[in-house]
Amino acid sequence: MIPGRRIVIRSFGGPEVIETGDFTPARPGAGEILVANRAIGVNFIDTYFRTGLYPQPLPGGLGSEAAGIVEAVGPDVDMFQPGDRVAYVSNYPGAYATHHLMPADRVIPLPDDIDFEVAAAAMLKGMTAASLAEDCARMQAGQSALVHSAAGGVGSILVPWLKDMGVTVIAHAGNAEKADMARKAGADHALFGPFDSLANDVKTANEGKGVDVVFDGVGKDSWAASLASLRPRGLMVTFGNASGPVPPISVLDLSRGGALFLTRPTLFAYIATPEEYRDLAARLFDRIRRGIVRIDIGQSFALSDAAEAHKALEGRRTTGSTILLP
């Protein structure tokens, strides 16, 4: 096999633990394919694996999504052949590499009209947004939702997706510029004030009522404000930890808020079977084609500059999606 390069971490910690090294990609075994990555997505979950919030064996890799070309196929693989365009999202890290060995049934054929860069930027974040809106919260036209980090990777896709479903979208972002981006993406109301006043601001924007659903990828810092922004019997969807994990809670907090519902979804629970995986990817590609979802690649870095990409992501200096180019 031709030599490749990949990102390796040998200890948990900050961006400084990220190393770039040479390796020889393994030959695919039964049911596997080797993908030569053309573009790689960068996501907040990658920082969780880097810091050890989500433990993994060391030395380990980083990265959950990419798009590229099939370079080799293993025995018993008949759904792909070398040269096919593909994309994937994985629940184990390793996509920060020139080549990645993947189970064939966890790879999606990439349509010719979807660019590698768009697919790499969209698979994890776009499928997450789709599963949150349609499968987890099951939102309906006429309902209302608060979307945190609305100019970020998931938020910038979730806002127009919800709007297309007929949902009243209240976006919250870190500053006025990002709030304006959320407004341009389709948000009915775009807020950027402190969390202390967020619940009141949400109710002012929503005819004096709390929202039906809160989509919160921020975590610790926004937790109290999110609960206070819900209507009685509203649904709290906490799906990320950008500010740190949500602290231990009492179920009485849900009672005091008015019989609130709480869920902590993960994408991979909604794409557990190959059929679910392909269906969710098809929904995402359809929204991209029809222009409902616009994948904004705000910044790109060389694979060797993955540490700089993490610094920008954690420093909230990114907008839209971030990709690495091998």
C-alpha positions as CSV (number, residue, x, y, z in Angstrom):
1,M,0.0,0.0,0.0
2,I,1.1,3.6,-0.6
3,P,2.3,5.5,2.5
4,G,-0.1,7.9,4.2
5,R,-0.2,10.4,7.0
6,R,-2.5,10.6,10.0
7,I,-3.1,12.5,13.2
8,V,-2.2,10.7,16.4
9,I,-2.6,11.5,20.1
10,R,-0.5,9.7,22.7
11,S,-2.0,11.4,25.8
12,F,-5.2,13.4,26.5
13,G,-5.0,17.1,26.7
14,G,-5.1,20.4,24.8
15,P,-4.4,20.9,21.1
16,E,-0.7,20.5,21.8
17,V,-1.1,16.7,22.1
18,I,-2.0,16.4,18.4
19,E,0.8,14.9,16.3
20,T,1.2,14.1,12.6
21,G,2.9,10.9,11.6
22,D,3.5,8.6,8.7
23,F,1.8,5.2,8.4
24,T,1.2,2.4,6.0
25,P,-2.6,1.9,5.5
26,A,-3.7,-1.7,6.2
27,R,-5.2,-3.8,3.5
28,P,-9.0,-4.2,3.8
29,G,-10.2,-7.3,5.5
30,A,-13.5,-9.1,4.9
31,G,-16.3,-6.6,4.7
32,E,-14.0,-3.6,4.7
33,I,-12.9,-0.9,2.3
34,L,-10.0,1.5,2.3
35,V,-11.0,5.2,1.6
36,A,-8.5,7.7,0.4
37,N,-9.9,10.8,2.0
38,R,-10.2,14.0,-0.1
39,A,-11.7,16.2,2.7
40,I,-12.2,15.6,6.4
41,G,-14.7,17.2,8.8
42,V,-13.8,18.9,12.1
43,N,-16.3,18.7,14.9
44,F,-16.6,19.5,18.6
45,I,-16.8,15.8,19.3
46,D,-13.2,15.5,18.1
47,T,-12.1,17.7,21.1
48,Y,-14.0,15.4,23.5
49,F,-11.9,12.4,22.2
50,R,-8.7,14.6,22.4
51,T,-9.3,15.7,26.0
52,G,-10.5,12.3,27.2
53,L,-14.0,13.4,28.0
54,Y,-14.9,10.5,25.6
55,P,-12.2,8.0,26.5
56,Q,-10.4,6.0,23.8
57,P,-7.3,3.7,23.8
58,L,-4.0,5.5,23.4
59,P,-2.3,6.1,21.1
60,G,-5.4,7.0,19.2
61,G,-6.8,8.9,16.3
62,L,-9.2,11.8,15.8
63,G,-12.0,12.6,13.4
64,S,-15.5,11.2,12.7
65,E,-16.3,12.1,9.1
66,A,-14.7,12.4,5.7
67,A,-15.3,12.0,2.0
68,G,-13.1,10.5,-0.6
69,I,-12.4,7.7,-3.1
70,V,-12.5,4.0,-2.5
71,E,-8.9,2.8,-3.0
72,A,-9.3,-0.9,-2.2
73,V,-12.0,-3.3,-1.2
74,G,-11.8,-6.4,1.0
75,P,-13.2,-9.9,0.4
76,D,-17.0,-10.2,0.2
77,V,-17.5,-6.5,-0.5
78,D,-19.8,-6.2,-3.6
79,M,-21.4,-2.8,-3.0
80,F,-18.2,-0.8,-3.7
81,Q,-15.3,-0.9,-6.1
82,P,-12.1,1.1,-6.4
83,G,-12.7,4.5,-7.7
84,D,-16.2,5.0,-6.2
85,R,-17.0,8.3,-4.5
86,V,-18.0,7.8,-0.9
87,A,-18.6,9.6,2.4
88,Y,-18.9,8.4,6.0
89,V,-19.5,9.3,9.6
90,S,-18.0,7.0,12.2
91,N,-18.6,6.5,15.9
92,Y,-14.9,5.7,16.5
93,P,-12.1,8.3,15.8
94,G,-9.6,8.0,12.9
95,A,-10.8,10.1,10.0
96,Y,-7.9,12.7,10.4
97,A,-5.8,10.8,7.9
98,T,-5.0,10.5,4.2
99,H,-6.5,7.0,4.3
100,H,-9.1,5.3,6.6
101,L,-10.2,1.7,6.8
102,M,-13.9,1.4,7.2
103,P,-16.6,-1.3,7.4
104,A,-18.3,-1.2,4.0
105,D,-21.8,-1.1,5.5
106,R,-20.9,2.1,7.4
107,V,-20.0,4.0,4.2
108,I,-22.4,5.9,2.0
109,P,-22.1,6.2,-1.8
110,L,-21.6,9.9,-2.6
111,P,-23.7,11.3,-5.4
112,D,-21.8,13.0,-8.2
113,D,-23.5,16.3,-7.5
114,I,-22.3,16.5,-3.9
115,D,-18.7,17.8,-3.6
116,F,-16.2,16.0,-1.4
117,E,-15.7,19.2,0.7
118,V,-19.5,19.6,1.2
119,A,-19.9,16.0,2.2
120,A,-17.1,16.1,4.7
121,A,-18.5,19.2,6.2
122,A,-22.0,17.9,6.3
123,M,-22.2,14.3,7.2
124,L,-21.9,14.4,11.0
125,K,-23.4,17.9,11.5
126,G,-26.1,17.6,8.8
127,M,-27.2,14.1,9.9
128,T,-27.2,15.2,13.5
129,A,-29.4,18.2,12.6
130,A,-31.8,15.9,10.6
131,S,-32.0,13.3,13.4
132,L,-32.6,16.0,16.1
133,A,-35.4,17.8,14.2
134,E,-37.2,14.9,12.6
135,D,-36.4,11.7,14.5
136,C,-35.7,12.9,18.1
137,A,-37.9,16.0,18.6
138,R,-40.3,15.0,15.8
139,M,-41.2,18.7,15.3
140,Q,-44.3,19.8,13.6
141,A,-45.3,22.9,11.7
142,G,-46.6,25.6,14.1
143,Q,-44.3,24.6,17.0
144,S,-41.4,26.7,18.3
145,A,-37.8,26.0,19.0
146,L,-34.7,27.6,20.6
147,V,-31.4,26.7,18.8
148,H,-28.2,27.4,20.6
149,S,-24.9,28.2,18.8
150,A,-27.1,28.9,15.8
151,A,-24.2,30.0,13.5
152,G,-22.1,26.9,14.3
153,G,-21.8,23.7,12.5
154,V,-25.0,21.9,13.6
155,G,-26.9,25.1,14.3
156,S,-26.3,26.6,10.9
157,I,-28.0,23.5,9.4
158,L,-30.6,23.0,12.1
159,V,-32.0,26.5,11.7
160,P,-33.0,26.3,8.0
161,W,-34.1,22.6,8.4
162,L,-36.5,23.6,11.2
163,K,-37.7,26.6,9.3
164,D,-38.5,24.4,6.2
165,M,-40.6,22.2,8.6
166,G,-42.7,25.2,9.5
167,V,-41.2,25.7,12.9
168,T,-40.8,29.2,14.5
169,V,-37.0,29.3,15.1
170,I,-35.5,31.5,17.8
171,A,-31.7,31.4,17.4
172,H,-29.1,32.2,20.0
173,A,-25.5,33.0,19.1
174,G,-22.3,34.2,20.7
175,N,-22.3,37.7,19.2
176,A,-24.2,40.1,17.0
177,E,-22.4,39.0,13.8
178,K,-23.2,35.4,14.4
179,A,-26.8,36.2,15.3
180,D,-27.1,38.0,12.0
181,M,-25.8,34.9,10.2
182,A,-28.5,32.9,11.9
183,R,-31.2,35.4,10.8
184,K,-30.0,35.2,7.2
185,A,-30.2,31.4,7.5
186,G,-33.9,31.6,8.3
187,A,-34.3,32.2,12.0
188,D,-37.4,34.2,12.9
189,H,-35.6,35.8,15.9
190,A,-31.9,35.9,16.4
191,L,-30.6,36.7,20.0
192,F,-27.0,37.1,21.3
193,G,-27.6,38.4,24.9
194,P,-26.2,36.7,28.0
195,F,-27.6,33.4,29.3
196,D,-28.9,35.2,32.4
197,S,-31.6,37.1,30.3
198,L,-32.1,34.5,27.7
199,A,-35.3,32.9,29.0
200,N,-37.0,36.3,29.2
201,D,-35.7,37.2,25.7
202,V,-37.1,34.0,24.3
203,K,-40.5,34.5,25.8
204,T,-40.6,38.1,24.6
205,A,-39.9,36.8,21.1
206,N,-42.4,34.0,21.4
207,E,-45.6,35.8,22.4
208,G,-44.8,35.5,26.1
209,K,-44.5,31.7,26.0
210,G,-41.7,29.3,26.4
211,V,-40.7,27.2,23.3
212,D,-41.8,23.6,22.6
213,V,-38.2,22.4,22.2
214,V,-34.7,23.6,23.1
215,F,-31.7,22.3,21.0
216,D,-28.7,22.8,23.2
217,G,-25.2,21.8,22.2
218,V,-23.5,24.2,24.6
219,G,-23.9,22.2,27.8
220,K,-23.0,23.5,31.2
221,D,-23.2,27.2,30.7
222,S,-26.6,27.3,29.0
223,W,-28.3,24.5,31.0
224,A,-30.4,26.7,33.4
225,A,-31.3,29.2,30.7
226,S,-32.5,26.4,28.4
227,L,-34.7,24.8,31.0
228,A,-36.2,28.2,31.8
229,S,-36.9,28.8,28.1
230,L,-39.3,25.9,27.8
231,R,-43.0,25.8,28.0
232,P,-44.7,23.4,30.4
233,R,-44.2,19.8,29.0
234,G,-41.6,21.1,26.7
235,L,-38.6,19.0,25.5
236,M,-35.0,19.7,26.4
237,V,-32.6,18.2,23.8
238,T,-29.1,18.4,25.1
239,F,-26.7,17.0,22.5
240,G,-23.3,18.6,23.1
241,N,-20.8,19.9,25.7
242,A,-19.1,22.9,24.1
243,S,-18.8,24.7,27.4
244,G,-18.4,21.4,29.4
245,P,-20.7,18.6,30.5
246,V,-24.0,19.4,32.0
247,P,-23.6,19.2,35.8
248,P,-25.5,16.5,37.8
249,I,-29.2,17.4,37.9
250,S,-32.2,16.6,40.0
251,V,-35.3,15.2,38.3
252,L,-37.2,17.7,40.4
253,D,-35.8,20.4,38.2
254,L,-37.9,19.0,35.4
255,S,-41.0,19.0,37.6
256,R,-40.5,22.6,38.7
257,G,-40.2,23.6,35.1
258,G,-43.6,22.2,34.3
259,A,-43.3,18.5,33.7
260,L,-40.5,18.9,31.3
261,F,-39.1,16.2,29.1
262,L,-35.3,15.6,28.7
263,T,-33.3,13.6,26.2
264,R,-29.6,13.3,25.6
265,P,-29.4,11.9,22.0
266,T,-26.5,10.7,19.9
267,L,-26.5,10.5,16.2
268,F,-25.4,6.8,16.2
269,A,-28.5,5.7,18.1
270,Y,-30.5,7.0,15.1
271,I,-28.3,5.3,12.4
272,A,-27.8,2.0,14.1
273,T,-28.7,0.0,11.1
274,P,-27.5,0.4,7.5
275,E,-31.0,1.2,6.4
276,E,-31.4,4.0,8.9
277,Y,-27.9,5.3,8.0
278,R,-28.7,5.4,4.2
279,D,-32.1,6.9,4.8
280,L,-30.8,9.8,7.0
281,A,-28.0,10.5,4.5
282,A,-30.5,10.6,1.6
283,R,-32.6,13.1,3.5
284,L,-29.5,15.3,4.0
285,F,-28.4,15.1,0.4
286,D,-32.0,16.0,-0.7
287,R,-32.0,19.1,1.4
288,I,-28.6,20.1,0.1
289,R,-29.7,19.6,-3.5
290,R,-32.9,21.6,-3.0
291,G,-31.0,24.5,-1.4
292,I,-32.9,24.2,1.9
293,V,-29.6,23.5,3.7
294,R,-26.6,25.5,2.6
295,I,-23.3,24.0,3.9
296,D,-21.1,26.9,4.8
297,I,-17.5,25.9,5.0
298,G,-16.2,28.8,7.0
299,Q,-12.6,27.7,7.2
300,S,-10.2,25.0,6.0
301,F,-6.9,23.8,7.3
302,A,-4.2,21.4,6.1
303,L,-4.3,18.0,7.8
304,S,-0.9,18.9,9.4
305,D,-2.5,22.0,11.0
306,A,-5.2,20.0,12.8
307,A,-4.1,21.5,16.2
308,E,-4.7,25.0,14.8
309,A,-8.2,24.0,13.7
310,H,-8.9,22.7,17.3
311,K,-7.7,26.0,18.7
312,A,-10.0,28.0,16.5
313,L,-12.9,25.7,17.2
314,E,-12.6,25.9,21.0
315,G,-11.8,29.6,20.9
316,R,-15.2,30.2,19.1
317,R,-13.4,31.7,16.2
318,T,-15.2,29.6,13.6
319,T,-18.4,29.9,11.7
320,G,-20.2,27.2,9.8
321,S,-18.2,24.1,9.2
322,T,-14.5,23.5,9.4
323,I,-12.6,21.0,7.2
324,L,-9.1,19.5,6.9
325,L,-7.5,18.9,3.5
326,P,-5.1,15.9,3.3
